[in-house]
Amino acid sequence: MRRLSSLILSALFLAAAASPVTAIGQSGEPRVRVKALLLETDKTFEHASNWCGYDSNCSFTVGDYDVGLSFFMSGKSYRLRVAPSWKGADPCCSFADGSDEALIANGQPHDERLYYRTGSGWQELGTLYIALESLE
């Protein structure tokens, strides 16, 4: 399992490096490049990256989902939210603890499992991998 995580994080860095980068959805001075990869349960994936400031809210789209980060504590920590990018959809996405927001305590590469509610209960959407690359 650790090897699979290493391979996925390597793919994240390579995929994000090839994706276009803009400052859309960010406020504050760009200080960190956020790279995200969403590996869905059907083994398909989407990736994106964006420039963000440590003193800002930052958002960008990964596949069909809007990813939002709110940095605090000098960029070492952030709050993570994921929502569908389309209007009128059922609420999505929840993290493993059932909340709609995750607190990430450091800027190291990180993964979070995402879930959504159906009529028959919770279903796993996939895993979101986040990596930060500081400009400092």
Contact map, one row per residue, 1 for C-alpha under 8 A:
1111100000000000000000000000000000000000000000000000000000000000000000000000000000000000000000000000000000000000000000000000000000000000
1111110000000000000000000000000000000000000000000000000000000000000000000000000000000000000000000000000000000000000000000000000000000000
1111111000000000000000000000000000000000000000000000000000000000000000000000000000000000000000000000000000000000000000000000000000000000
1111111100000000000000000000000000000000000000000000000000000000000000000000000000000000000000000000000000000000000000000000000000000000
1111111110000000000000000000000000000000000000000000000000000000000000000000000000000000000000000000000000000000000000000000000000000000
0111111111000000000000000000000000000000000000000000000000000000000000000000000000000000000000000000000000000000000000000000000000000000
0011111111100000000000000000000000000000000000000000000000000000000000000000000000000000000000000000000000000000000000000000000000000000
0001111111110000000000000000000000000000000000000000000000000000000000000000000000000000000000000000000000000000000000000000000000000000
0000111111111000000000000000000000000000000000000000000000000000000000000000000000000000000000000000000000001000000000000000000010000000
0000011111111100000000000000000000000000000000000000000000000000000000000000000000000000000000000000000000000000000000000000000000000000
0000001111111110000000000000000000000000000000000000000000000000000000000000000000000000000000000000000000000000000000000000000000000000
0000000111111111000000000000000000111000000000100000000000000000000000000000000000000000000000000000000000000000000000000000000010000000
0000000011111111100000000000000000100000000000000000000000000000000000000000000000000000000000000000000000000000000000000000000000100000
0000000001111111110000000000000000000000000000000000000000000000000000000000000000000000000000000000000000000000000000000000000000000000
0000000000111111111000000000000000000000000000110000000000000000000000000000000000000000000000000000000000000000000000000000000000000000
0000000000011111111000000000000000111000000000111000000000000000000000000000000000000000000000000000000000000000000000000000000000000000
0000000000001111111000000000000000000000000000000000000000000000000000000000000000000000000000000000000000000000000000000000000000000000
0000000000000111111100000000000000000000000000000000000000000000000000000000000000000000000000000000000000000000000000000000000000000000
0000000000000011111110000000000000000000000000111000000000000000000000000000000000000000000000000000000000000000000000000000000000000000
0000000000000000011111000000000000000000000000011000000000000000000000000000000000000000000000000000000000000000000000000000000000000000
0000000000000000001111100000000000000000000000001110000000000000000000000000000000000000000000000000000000000000000000000000000000000000
0000000000000000000111110000000000000000000000000110000000000000000000000000000000000000000000000000000000000000000000000000000000000000
0000000000000000000011111100010000000000000000000111000000000000000000000000000000000000000000000000000000000000000000000000000000000000
0000000000000000000001111100000000000000000000000100000000110000000000000000000000000000000000000000000000000000000000000000000000000000
0000000000000000000000111110000000000000000000000000000001110000000000000000000000000000000000000000000000000000000000000000000000000000
0000000000000000000000111111000000000000000000000011100111100000000000000000000000000000000000000000000000000000000000000000000000000000
0000000000000000000000001111110000000000000000000001101111000000000000000000000000000000000000000000000000000000000000000000000000000000
0000000000000000000000000111110000000000000000000001111100000000000000000000000000000000000000000000000000000000000000000000000000000000
0000000000000000000000000011111000000000000000000001111000000000000000000000000000000000000000000000000000000000000000000000000000000000
0000000000000000000000100011111110000000000000000011110000000000000000000000000000000000000000000000000000000000000000000000000000000000
0000000000000000000000000000111110000000000000000011110000000000000000000000000000000000000000000000000000000000000000000000000000000111
0000000000000000000000000000011111000000000000000011110000000000000000000000000000000000000000000000000000000000000000000000000000011110
0000000000000000000000000000011111100000000000001111000000000000000000000000000000000000000000000000000000000000000000000000000000011110
0000000000000000000000000000000111110000000000001111000000000000000000000000000000000000000000000000000000000000000000000000000001111000
0000000000011001000000000000000011111000000000111100000000000000000000000000000000000000000000000000000000000000000000000000000001111000
0000000000010001000000000000000001111100000000111000000000000100000000000000000000000000000000000000000000000000000000000000000111100000
0000000000010001000000000000000000111110000011110000000000000100000000000000000000000000000000000000000000000000000000000000000111000000
0000000000000000000000000000000000011111000011100000000000000110000000000000000000000000000000000000000000000000000000000000011110000000
0000000000000000000000000000000000001111101111000000000000000000000000000000000000000000000000000000000000000000000000000000011110000000
0000000000000000000000000000000000000111111110000000000000000000000000000000000000000000000000000000000000000000000000000000111000000000
0000000000000000000000000000000000000011111100000000000000000000000000000000000000000000000000000000000000000000000000000001111000000000
0000000000000000000000000000000000000001111100000000000000000000000000000000000000000000000000000000000000000000000000000000000000000000
0000000000000000000000000000000000000011111110000000000000000000000000000000000000000000000000000000000000000000000000000000000000000000
0000000000000000000000000000000000000011111111000000000000000000000000000000000000000000000000000000000000000000000000000000000000000000
0000000000000000000000000000000000001111001111100000000000000000000000000000000000000000000000000000000000000000000000000000000000000000
0000000000000000000000000000000000001110000111110000000000000110000000000000000000000000000000000000000000000000000000000000000000000000
0000000000010011001000000000000000111100000011111000000000000110000000000000000000000000000000000000000000000000000000000000000000000000
0000000000000011001100000000000000111000000001111100000000011100000000000000000000000000000000000000000000000000000000000000000000000000
0000000000000001001110000000000011110000000000111110000000010000000000000000000000000000000000000000000000000000000000000000000000000000
0000000000000000000011110000000011100000000000011111000000010000000000000000000000000000000000000000000000000000000000000000000000000000
0000000000000000000011100100011111000000000000001111100000000000000000000000000000000000000000000000000000000000000000000000000000000000
0000000000000000000000100111111111000000000000000111110111000000000000000000000000000000000000000000000000000000000000000000000000000000
0000000000000000000000000111111100000000000000000011111111000000000000100000000000000000000000000000000000000000000000000000000000000000
0000000000000000000000000001111100000000000000000001111100000000000000110110000000000000000000000000000000000000000000000000000000000000
0000000000000000000000000011100000000000000000000000111110000000000000110110000000000000000000000000000000000000000000000000000000000000
0000000000000000000000000111000000000000000000000001111111000000000001100000000000000000000000000000000000000000000000000000000000000000
0000000000000000000000000110000000000000000000000001101111100000000111100000000000000000000000000000000000000000000000000000000000000000
0000000000000000000000001110000000000000000000000001100111110000000111000000000000000000000000000000000000000000000000000000000000000000
0000000000000000000000011100000000000000000000000000000011111000011110000000000000000000000000000000000000000000000000000000000000000000
0000000000000000000000011000000000000000000000011100000001111100011100000000000000000000000000000000000000000000000000000000000000000000
0000000000000000000000000000000000000000000000010000000000111111111000000000000000001000000000000000000000000000000000000000000000000000
0000000000000000000000000000000000011100000001110000000000011111111000000000000000000000000000000000000000000000000000000000000000000000
0000000000000000000000000000000000000100000001100000000000001111100000000000000000000000000000000000000000000000000000000000000000000000
0000000000000000000000000000000000000000000000000000000000001111110000000000000000011100000000000000000000000000000000000000000000000000
0000000000000000000000000000000000000000000000000000000000001111111000000000000001111100000000000000000000000000000000000000000000000000
0000000000000000000000000000000000000000000000000000000000111101111100000000000001111000000000000000000000000000000000000000000000000000
0000000000000000000000000000000000000000000000000000000000111100111110000000000111100000000000000000000000000000000000000000000000000000
0000000000000000000000000000000000000000000000000000000011110000011111000000001111000000000000000000000000000000000000000000000000000000
0000000000000000000000000000000000000000000000000000000011100000001111100000011110000000000000000000000000000000000000000000000000000000
0000000000000000000000000000000000000000000000000000000111000000000111110000011100000000000000000000000000000000000000000000000000000000
0000000000000000000000000000000000000000000000000000111110000000000011111111111000000000000000000000000000000000000000000000000000000000
0000000000000000000000000000000000000000000000000000011000000000000001111111110000000000000000000000000000000000000000000000000000000000
0000000000000000000000000000000000000000000000000000000000000000000000111111100000000000000000000000000000000000000000000000000000000000
0000000000000000000000000000000000000000000000000000011000000000000000111111100000000000000000000000000000000000000000000000000000000000
0000000000000000000000000000000000000000000000000000011000000000000000111111110000000000000000000000000000100000000000000000000000000000
0000000000000000000000000000000000000000000000000000000000000000000000111111110000000000000000000000000011100000000000000000000000000000
0000000000000000000000000000000000000000000000000000000000000000000000111111111000000000000000000000001111100000000000000000000000000000
0000000000000000000000000000000000000000000000000000000000000000000011110011111100000000000000000000001111100000000000000000000000000000
0000000000000000000000000000000000000000000000000000000000000000000111100000111110000000000000000000111100000000000000000000000000000000
0000000000000000000000000000000000000000000000000000000000000000001111000000011111000000000000000000111100000000000000000000000000000000
0000000000000000000000000000000000000000000000000000000000000000001110000000001111100000000010000001110000000000000000000000000000000000
0000000000000000000000000000000000000000000000000000000000000000111100000000000111110000000111000001100000000000000000000000000000000000
0000000000000000000000000000000000000000000000000000000000000000111000000000000011111000001110000000000000000000000000000000000000000000
0000000000000000000000000000000000000000000000000000000000000001110000000000000001111110101110000000000000000000000000000000000000000000
0000000000000000000000000000000000000000000000000000000000001001110000000000000000111110000000000000000000000000000000000000000000000000
0000000000000000000000000000000000000000000000000000000000000001100000000000000000011111100000000000000000000000000000000000000000000000
0000000000000000000000000000000000000000000000000000000000000000000000000000000000011111100000000000000000000000000000000000000000000000
0000000000000000000000000000000000000000000000000000000000000000000000000000000000000111110000000000000000000000000000000000000000000000
0000000000000000000000000000000000000000000000000000000000000000000000000000000000010111111000000000000000000000000000000000000000000000
0000000000000000000000000000000000000000000000000000000000000000000000000000000000000001111100000000000000000000000010000000000000000000
0000000000000000000000000000000000000000000000000000000000000000000000000000000000110000111110000000000000000000000110000000000000000000
0000000000000000000000000000000000000000000000000000000000000000000000000000000001110000011111000001000000000000001110000000000000000000
0000000000000000000000000000000000000000000000000000000000000000000000000000000011110000001111100001000000000000011100000000000000000000
0000000000000000000000000000000000000000000000000000000000000000000000000000000001000000000111111111100000000000011100000000000000000000
0000000000000000000000000000000000000000000000000000000000000000000000000000000000000000000011111111110000000001111000000000000000000000
0000000000000000000000000000000000000000000000000000000000000000000000000000000000000000000001111110000000000001111000000000000000000000
0000000000000000000000000000000000000000000000000000000000000000000000000000000000000000000001111110000000000000000000000000000000000000
0000000000000000000000000000000000000000000000000000000000000000000000000000000000000000000001111111000000000000000000000000000000000000
0000000000000000000000000000000000000000000000000000000000000000000000000000000000000000000001111111110000000000000000000000000000000000
0000000000000000000000000000000000000000000000000000000000000000000000000000000011000000000111100111110000000000000000000000000000000000
0000000000000000000000000000000000000000000000000000000000000000000000000000001111000000000001100011111000000000000000000000000000000000
0000000000000000000000000000000000000000000000000000000000000000000000000000001110000000000000100011111100000000000000000000000000000000
0000000000000000000000000000000000000000000000000000000000000000000000000000111100000000000000000000111110000000000000000000000000000000
0000000000000000000000000000000000000000000000000000000000000000000000000000111100000000000000000000011111100000000000000000000000000000
0000000000000000000000000000000000000000000000000000000000000000000000000001110000000000000000000000001111100000000000000000000000000000
0000000000000000000000000000000000000000000000000000000000000000000000000001110000000000000000000000000111110000000000000000000000000000
0000000000000000000000000000000000000000000000000000000000000000000000000011110000000000000000000000000111111100000000000000000000110000
0000000000000000000000000000000000000000000000000000000000000000000000000000000000000000000000000000000001111100000000000000000000110000
0000000010000000000000000000000000000000000000000000000000000000000000000000000000000000000000000000000000111110000000000000000011110000
0000000000000000000000000000000000000000000000000000000000000000000000000000000000000000000000000000000000111111000000000000000011100000
0000000000000000000000000000000000000000000000000000000000000000000000000000000000000000000000000000000000001111100000000000001111000000
0000000000000000000000000000000000000000000000000000000000000000000000000000000000000000000000110000000000000111110000000000001110000000
0000000000000000000000000000000000000000000000000000000000000000000000000000000000000000000000110000000000000011111000000001111100000000
0000000000000000000000000000000000000000000000000000000000000000000000000000000000000000000011110000000000000001111100000001111100000000
0000000000000000000000000000000000000000000000000000000000000000000000000000000000000000000111110000000000000000111110000111110000000000
0000000000000000000000000000000000000000000000000000000000000000000000000000000000000000001111000000000000000000011111000111100000000000
0000000000000000000000000000000000000000000000000000000000000000000000000000000000000000011100000000000000000000001111111110000000000000
0000000000000000000000000000000000000000000000000000000000000000000000000000000000000000000000000000000000000000000111111110000000000000
0000000000000000000000000000000000000000000000000000000000000000000000000000000000000000000000000000000000000000000011111000000000000000
0000000000000000000000000000000000000000000000000000000000000000000000000000000000000000000000000000000000000000000011111100000000000000
0000000000000000000000000000000000000000000000000000000000000000000000000000000000000000000000000000000000000000000011111110000000000000
0000000000000000000000000000000000000000000000000000000000000000000000000000000000000000000000000000000000000000001111011111000000000000
0000000000000000000000000000000000000000000000000000000000000000000000000000000000000000000000000000000000000000001111001111100000000000
0000000000000000000000000000000000000000100000000000000000000000000000000000000000000000000000000000000000000000111100000111110000000000
0000000000000000000000000000000000000001100000000000000000000000000000000000000000000000000000000000000000000000111100000011111000000000
0000000000000000000000000000000000000111100000000000000000000000000000000000000000000000000000000000000000000000111000000001111100000000
0000000000000000000000000000000000000111100000000000000000000000000000000000000000000000000000000000000000000011110000000000111110000000
0000000000000000000000000000000000011110000000000000000000000000000000000000000000000000000000000000000000000011110000000000011111000000
0000000010010000000000000000000000011110000000000000000000000000000000000000000000000000000000000000000000001111000000000000001111100000
0000000000000000000000000000000001111000000000000000000000000000000000000000000000000000000000000000000000001110000000000000000111110000
0000000000001000000000000000000001110000000000000000000000000000000000000000000000000000000000000000000000111100000000000000000011111000
0000000000000000000000000000000111100000000000000000000000000000000000000000000000000000000000000000000000111000000000000000000001111100
0000000000000000000000000000000111100000000000000000000000000000000000000000000000000000000000000000000000000000000000000000000000111110
0000000000000000000000000000001110000000000000000000000000000000000000000000000000000000000000000000000000000000000000000000000000011111
0000000000000000000000000000001110000000000000000000000000000000000000000000000000000000000000000000000000000000000000000000000000001111
0000000000000000000000000000001000000000000000000000000000000000000000000000000000000000000000000000000000000000000000000000000000000111
